[in-house]
Amino acid sequence: MIIDILTLFPNNFNGFLSESIIKRAIDKKKVVINIHNIRDYSLDIHKRVDDYPFGGGEGMVLMPEPVFRAVEAIRNEDSFVILMTPQGVKYNQKIAYDLTSHKHIIIICGHYEGFDERVRSLADMEVSIGDYILTGGELASMVITDSVVRLIDGVIAKDSSTNDSFNNNLLDYPVYTKPRDFRGMVVPDVLLSGNHENINKWRLEQQQQRTKLRRPDLLEKR
């Protein structure tokens, strides 16, 4: 898979690309992630990419020209273009799985007070990661990238992703490690029993109880 991210702040991605699962996926050649500075596609002598909105209003708006030129320079017949915007569909695990079917993903990060409305015509999907406002789309694009890359075959153990929260519209079950007794908080006996049938039953019950308590909305989807 190839993921191209268009941004005004490419340095924001330095740590993201050089640590943990993302770095290992890149090193194993499971994914190629390219960061493109939208300013490089500006025709302005000063590499300006924003201007005041027609009709007045606060803030600056990302102009269409550099964004169009950036997408057109890297898009191909396999490309799927995502626009990060608070107005997009709310991101979830199902969308993450769906995105793994694409060979090439382009993610456009907005900034300032938004982008020229005509930029929307470039997108195959508009995505929001939640009902709150960020300074720009950079953090949101990292969320999308991380959640998709970890699902690519060979990036992490298959059982690890299969048992993730939200895969079956249930939150994950509690997990424990050593010591068995930590400050009076004791590991449930069933996990020490060696009886995998009982362990699996207990884990499912815990998932259902935890989801009912913390995210009852997920149970409505089951």
C-alpha positions in Angstrom: 0.0 0.0 0.0 1.1 3.6 -0.7 -0.2 6.5 1.4 0.4 10.0 0.3 -0.4 12.8 2.8 -0.7 16.4 1.7 0.0 18.9 4.4 1.3 22.4 5.2 3.4 21.1 8.1 5.4 18.1 7.0 7.7 18.2 10.0 4.7 17.2 12.2 5.1 13.7 10.8 8.8 13.1 11.8 8.2 11.3 15.0 5.1 9.5 13.7 7.0 7.9 10.8 10.1 7.0 12.8 8.6 5.1 15.8 6.7 1.9 16.7 4.5 -0.1 14.4 4.5 2.5 11.6 8.3 2.4 11.3 8.4 -1.4 11.4 5.7 -1.5 8.7 7.8 0.8 6.5 11.0 -1.1 7.2 9.3 -4.4 6.3 8.1 -2.7 3.0 4.4 -3.3 3.9 3.6 0.3 3.3 5.2 3.4 1.7 4.2 6.7 3.3 5.0 9.9 1.5 4.6 13.4 3.0 4.0 16.2 0.5 4.3 19.9 1.4 1.3 21.7 -0.3 3.4 24.8 -0.5 5.7 23.1 -3.1 2.7 23.1 -5.5 2.0 26.8 -5.1 2.5 29.1 -8.2 3.0 32.1 -6.0 6.6 33.4 -5.8 6.4 33.4 -2.0 4.7 29.9 -1.9 1.5 31.4 -0.5 -1.3 28.9 -0.2 -4.1 30.8 1.6 -6.1 34.0 1.3 -9.0 35.9 2.8 -12.5 34.4 2.3 -14.8 36.1 -0.2 -17.7 37.8 1.6 -15.5 38.5 4.7 -15.0 36.5 7.9 -12.3 35.5 10.2 -9.2 33.6 9.3 -7.6 32.5 6.1 -8.8 29.9 3.6 -6.6 27.3 1.8 -6.7 28.1 -1.9 -7.7 25.4 -4.4 -4.9 25.7 -6.9 -2.0 24.2 -4.9 -4.2 21.4 -3.5 -5.4 20.5 -7.0 -1.9 20.6 -8.4 -0.6 18.4 -5.6 -3.4 15.8 -6.0 -3.1 15.8 -9.8 0.7 15.2 -9.5 0.4 12.0 -7.5 -3.0 10.6 -8.3 -3.3 7.5 -10.5 -6.0 5.0 -11.4 -5.7 3.2 -8.1 -5.9 6.3 -5.9 -8.5 6.9 -3.3 -8.6 10.5 -2.0 -9.7 11.3 1.5 -10.3 14.9 2.7 -10.0 15.4 6.4 -12.9 17.7 7.6 -15.2 18.0 10.6 -18.1 17.7 8.1 -17.0 14.3 7.0 -18.4 10.8 7.9 -17.3 9.9 11.4 -14.4 7.4 11.3 -14.7 3.9 12.7 -13.1 0.5 12.6 -15.3 -0.7 9.6 -14.0 2.2 7.5 -10.4 1.3 8.5 -10.9 -2.2 7.2 -12.5 -0.9 4.0 -9.6 1.4 3.4 -7.1 -1.6 3.4 -8.6 -2.7 0.1 -7.1 0.3 -1.7 -3.6 0.2 -3.1 -3.1 3.9 -3.0 -4.6 6.4 -0.5 -4.2 10.2 -0.7 -5.1 12.2 2.5 -5.6 15.9 2.3 -5.0 17.8 5.5 -6.9 21.1 5.9 -5.8 24.0 8.0 -6.5 27.6 9.0 -10.3 28.3 8.7 -10.8 25.6 6.1 -10.3 25.1 2.4 -11.9 26.5 -0.7 -15.2 24.6 -1.3 -14.0 23.5 -4.7 -11.3 21.2 -3.0 -14.2 18.9 -2.1 -14.5 17.8 -5.7 -11.1 16.0 -5.4 -12.3 13.7 -2.6 -13.7 10.2 -2.9 -14.5 10.4 0.8 -14.7 13.1 3.5 -13.7 11.9 7.0 -13.9 13.3 10.5 -12.3 11.5 13.5 -14.8 13.1 16.0 -17.0 16.0 17.0 -14.3 18.4 18.0 -12.0 20.9 16.3 -8.2 20.5 15.7 -5.8 23.1 14.5 -5.4 21.1 11.3 -5.9 17.7 9.6 -2.4 16.5 10.4 -3.2 14.6 13.6 -6.4 13.2 12.1 -4.4 11.9 9.1 -2.1 10.1 11.5 -5.0 8.5 13.2 -6.3 7.2 9.8 -2.9 6.1 8.7 -2.1 4.2 12.0 -5.4 2.5 12.1 -5.2 1.3 8.5 -1.5 0.3 8.5 -1.9 -2.0 11.5 -4.5 -4.0 9.6 -2.2 -4.7 6.6 -1.3 -8.4 6.5 2.1 -9.0 8.2 2.3 -5.7 10.1 1.1 -7.1 13.4 0.0 -10.6 14.5 -3.4 -11.4 13.0 -4.9 -12.4 16.4 -3.9 -9.0 17.8 -6.1 -7.1 15.2 -8.9 -9.7 15.2 -9.4 -9.2 19.0 -9.4 -5.4 18.9 -12.1 -3.4 20.4 -15.0 -2.5 17.9 -14.3 -5.5 15.6 -17.6 -7.1 16.8 -19.2 -3.9 18.2 -17.9 -4.8 21.6 -15.2 -3.2 23.7 -12.2 -5.3 24.6 -12.1 -7.5 27.6 -9.8 -6.8 30.7 -6.2 -8.1 30.4 -3.7 -8.8 33.2 -0.1 -9.7 33.6 2.4 -10.2 36.5 2.2 -9.9 39.4 -1.0 -11.9 40.3 -1.6 -9.7 43.3 -0.8 -6.0 43.0 -1.7 -3.9 46.0 -4.6 -6.1 46.8 -5.9 -6.1 43.2 -5.9 -9.8 42.2 -6.0 -11.4 38.8 -9.4 -13.3 38.3 -9.0 -17.0 39.1 -10.4 -18.0 35.7 -7.4 -16.6 33.9 -5.1 -18.8 35.9 -7.1 -21.9 35.5 -5.7 -23.1 32.1 -9.3 -23.9 31.0 -9.5 -22.0 27.7 -13.2 -22.6 27.2 -14.0 -21.0 30.5 -11.5 -18.2 29.8 -13.1 -17.4 26.4 -16.6 -17.5 28.0 -15.4 -15.1 30.7 -13.8 -12.7 28.2 -17.0 -12.5 26.1 -19.1 -11.9 29.3 -16.7 -9.1 30.3 -16.9 -7.6 26.8 -20.6 -7.5 26.9 -20.8 -6.1 30.4 -18.1 -3.5 29.7 -19.8 -2.4 26.5 -23.2 -2.2 28.2 -21.8 0.0 30.9 -19.5 2.2 28.8 -20.8 2.2 25.2 -24.4 0.9 25.1 -24.7 2.5 21.7 -22.5 -0.2 20.3 -24.8 -2.9 21.4 -27.6 -1.4 19.3 -25.5 -2.2 16.2 -25.1 -5.9 17.1 
